[in-house]
Amino acid sequence: MPVLDLHDRGGYLVLDAKECRASGAALKSRYVTASPFPHIVLEDFIDKSVLRKLLDEFPTSEGQKYFNRAQERLKYEYGPGHWQGATTHNLFALFNSAAFVAFLEQMTGFDGLIPDPYYSGGGLHETKRGGHLSVHADFNLHQKLGLIRQLNLLVYLNDDWAPEYGGNLELWDRDMRAREVSVAPDLGRAVVFTTALDSYHGHPDPLTCPIDRSRRSMALYYYTAPEDGLADVPLRTTQFQVRPDSLDRTDRVVKMQHVINDWLPLAVRRRLPKPKTD
């Protein structure tokens, strides 16, 4: 049985708020006590047949821009402008609905969660053969909305994904000494986790899937509104980390940007050229 039941209302899928609250409350203990930081791995999150319909609508990567630097290779992000069909739009709307937010609040203990209508950094993700995403902590602020990021939701879309393809999501401890959790990105599996400045995660080793396969997922982020605003909250973009005894490269561009954000006045920062990545 799926964790969440989808109800068909004349061809449009919805969630029942009461069911969502009950499901979330039943999972809270697992979530808040998880190590290395609060998270949960949910098998059979929703009906796999619906996810397969989304896969039939998945955007083509031809001609699309992608990340291609030492810390993130061959990674594509598709926002709402790239979504091709009704099922895709329906599922993203469902995961931004009040019923689903209630599920997250009950499970995680966060109150007043706010979904992102812009899907900044989220949407549909795809990584090609040879690509990877180094271990990192995510950006912490939604500057356009003035919100603090609190949660990630990842829903995997990879049918018949063999273990030798790689691409497992790794969760690392706060000292970057050890990987504590490894999650295969199989179809219908979902991961929710708290996005603190030391919630280190990624799939850092190059994919070895066949050339005609790729690692695909849905990614959604949830925020809260700080009572005192963002004036005293440090601005952090994605912070990549180096695994011990690895060939991972330090992201010196981002480290320098954090120094600039913390110490230079806004008027000076606006005059600086945007940092370049390799």
N, C-alpha and C positions, 0 to 999 in steps of 0.2 A: 504493500500500500504506500502511495506517495505521502510525504510529510504534509503537503498541502493539497487539498482537493480543489480542482477547478470546476466551476459550475457554468454550464452553457446557457446563456440567455439570448436565444434567437441568433446563435452563431457568434456571439461575443462572450469571451471567457471572463468570469469574475471570481472573486474570493468572498467567502462569508466572514464577516468581521468577528463574530463570536467564535467560530472555529479557529480563526487565526490567533486570537488572544489565548485560547485554551492550549493550542499547540505550542505557542511561544512560551507560556508559563511552564509547561511540562519540560521544556528543554533548558530552562534558566540555570539550573545547578550545573549541568554539563558545560555550559558556556562560560560562566563566571569563574569556574575553578580550573579551567584548562591552562596548560602550560605550552609554550613559554609566555604567552599572553592570552587574554580571553579570546576564544574562538570556538568554532564548532564545524565539524564535517558532517554533512547531511546526505545520506544515500537516498536515491529515488525522491528527489526534492519535489518534483512535479511530474506529471504524466510524460513519459519519454516520447510518446507519439506526437505530442504537441511540439516538443523540441525538434523532432525530425522534420516537422513542417517548417519550423524556423530555418533549419539547415537548407531546405529546398529554396528558401528566399535569400540565402546568405550572399552578401555583395561580392562582386569580383574584385580581385586585387589589381587587375590590369590597369596600368596608368595611375595608380594611387600612390601617394607619398607614404613613406615608412621610415621608422627609426633605424639608423644604421651607424652606430658608434660602438665603442668598446663595451659600454655598459648595457646596450640594448640593440640587438641586431635583428633585422628582418621582421620587425613588429609593425603591424598595421592597426589603426584604430578607425572604426566606422561609426560616425555619429548619425543622428536622425536623418540628415540629408542623403545618406547612402542606403537607408533601409528600404527593402524592395517590396515587402508585402504586408498583408493585414495581420498575420500571426505575429510577426516581429513587432509591429506597433502595439498590438494588443498586449503582448507579454511585458514590454517595457512599461506601458501604462499600468498594468497590473502590479508590477513591482514598485511603482511609485504611488500606489493607491493607499487610502487611509487604512484599509483592512490589512494590507501587508506591512505598513509602518507599525500598526498595532502589534503584529506578530514580532517584529524586530524589537520593539520597546519592551514587550513582556519577556522576551528571551534574554536581552542584553542588560536590562536595567536602565537604559537611557530613556529620559523623558523628553518630549518635544522634538523628536527627530524630524528633519526636513529633507525630503528628496530633492534632487537637483534637476530642474526642468531643462537645463542646458546640457546635461550629461558631460560635463567638463572632464576630460581624460577618460571617460567611460564609454558606454555603448557596446558595440561588438568588437572584440579583439581577435587578432589572428597573427600567429607567428609561423614563418615558413621553415623548411628544412635548413639546418645550420644556424638558425636564429636562437636567441636566448634573451632572458631578462635577468640581469644580475640582482643579487640580494640587495634590498633597499627598504627604506621607510618612505611612505608617500608624502606628497605635499599636504600641508596641514590647513590651509585656508582657502575658502572660495571667496576671492576678493570682490568679485562682481556683486555677490549677495551679502557679503559681510558675515560669513558663517565659518564655524570651526568644524573640520571634518572629524567624524567619529567612527564610522563603520564602512567596511567594504563588503559587498556581496559579489561573489563570483559563481556563475553557473556554467558548468562545462558542457561542451557540445560535441564531444569526440566519440563517435560510435566505433566499436571494434578497435580500440586504441591498444596496441600491443605494448607491454612493458619495455621492450627494447627500443621503442621510439623515444623514450625519455619524456621530458616536459613536466615532471612532477613538481607541484608547488611545494616549496620548502619553507618552513618556519624556523627561524634561528633564535637562539637565546639573546638576551639584551647585551651580552658582552661579546657577541660574535665569536664564541669559542666552539659552539657545537650546533648542528642541525638537530632539532628535537622532533619535528614532524615532517613527513613526506606524504603528499596526496597525489595520486594519479588522476589526471584530468579526464575521467571517464564520463560519458554521456549521462546526464541526470544527476550527477554529484554536484553539490553546492558547498561553498565555504563562506562563512561569515566571520569576520574578525574585527577587533578594535584597532583603529589606526592611530596609535600614539607615535611620538617621534622615535621610539625605539621598537616598533613592531616590524621587525626585519623579516622580509619574505621575498620570494622570487622563484624563477625556474632558471638557474644560472648556467647550466650546461647545454651546449648546442644540441638541438633536436636532431635525431637520426631517423626520422620517419621517411617513408618513400617520398620522392619528389612531388608526387601528385597528392600528398596529404599535408595537412597543416594543423597546428594546435589552435582550437577555436573556443571562445568563451563569451559570455555576457558579463559585463562589469558595471555595477551601480554603486554609488557612494551616497552616504547619508550624513547630515550635518546637524548641528545645533546652533542656536543664536545666543552668544554670550551676553549676559546682562550688562556688563560694563564695556561692551564693544571690543574692538580688536587692537586698541592702541598699545596695550601691554603684552600682546601676543607676538612672539617672534615669527617672522615670515620664513617658511621653509619650503623649498621645492623638493623634488624627489632626491633623497640622500642615499646614494649607492655605497655599499660596504664591500670590503675585501675579505673573502673567506681565508682562514688560516691555511697555509701550505697550498695555495692555489696560484694561478696566473692572473687572477682578477686585477684590474687596474683601478687605481684611485681616481675618482672624479674630481680633479683639482679645479675645474671650471665652477662646479657647484659650490665647492668649499669656499672659493674666493667670493662668489656671489653672496653667500651667507655673511661673510665678513663685511661686505659692502652694505647689505641690508641692515645689519646690526649697528654699524658705526657711522655711516655717512648720512648727512641730512637728505631729505627727499629731493630738495631742489638740485642738489649735486648729482644724485643718482639718476635723475631724469636726463641729464646731459651726457651720461656715459653711454658708449656704444653697447649694444646688446652682446652678451657673451657668445662666442662661437664654440661649437662642439666638433670633435673629430669624426 
